[in-house]
Amino acid sequence: MIRLTRLNHVPVLLNSDLIEHIEITPDTVISLTNGQKIVVLESAEEVVDRVIAFRRAILERAFQPAVSQLTAAGE
């Protein structure tokens, strides 16, 4: 989930897996796979950066036990 801000300044948590595409108009319009559209204050670049950061965090958590085991084995 990524945290974004609607135009009325209300925060929203969005499941980034549902993003189909992002339109860059005067506002940032996010189209979801279920047909919904969300208009947010963040730029398209900010949305993409947040999705990347979120997915990176998931991968780091997933591989952390394996890295810990490798580090412990090398001691």
Secondary structure, DSSP 4 states (H G I P E B T S, - for coil): -EEEEBTTS-EEEE-GGGEEEEEESSSEEEEETTS-EEEESS-HHHHHHHHHHHHHHHHHHHHHHHHHHHHHHT-
